[in-house]
Amino acid sequence: MIDYQQCFIDNMKFYRRKKRISQSQLAEACNVSNGTIGNIECGITKPSFDLILLIADRLGVKPELLFYSDEQASFDLELSAPVFTKQQIQKIKKTLSAAVSGALKKLESAE
């Protein structure tokens, strides 16, 4: 089972560091004490729903990214796999076939 609190903590730290802001700066941006952000990142305090939304906003990410886990990656890939119609597949095959033929001709002429 995924530990969403730990995912939140890890992702919050990741996005905060990526944005190059300190705990103190994030606390100020969220209008909370420095200790609040520190306690959240240590797992001592759990943020309210409103604070989660505010943290995400100040970090410039969608709130759901703060709960994302590598364990979800394979499941997410399955959900995001495109579904093509038969016509689209035929068009893709034709385009790829033409591209491969063109590349092979260029290789043959270069020899």
C-alpha positions, 0 to 999 in steps of 0.5 A: 500500500502506498504511504501517501503522507510520505509521498506528500512529504517527499514531493513537497520537499522535491518541488520546494527545492526545485523552486529553490525556496526555503521552508521559511519562504514557503511558510511566508508564502502560505501565511503559516509559521516556519515551524508548520512547514518544518513539522509537515516535512518531518511528518509531525504535523499533517496539513489541512486540505486548504493548506495542501491546496495553498502549498501546491499553488505556491509551489506551482504544481497541481495538488495531485502531484504532491501525492504522486508515487513511483508505485503509481507509474505503471498504472498511470501509463496504462491509463494514459495509453492512447487509443487509435482508430483503425484509420489512424493506425493505417495512416501511422503505418503508411507514414512510417513506411514511407519514412523508412523507405525514404531513409533506406533510399538515402542510405543506399545512395550514400554507399 
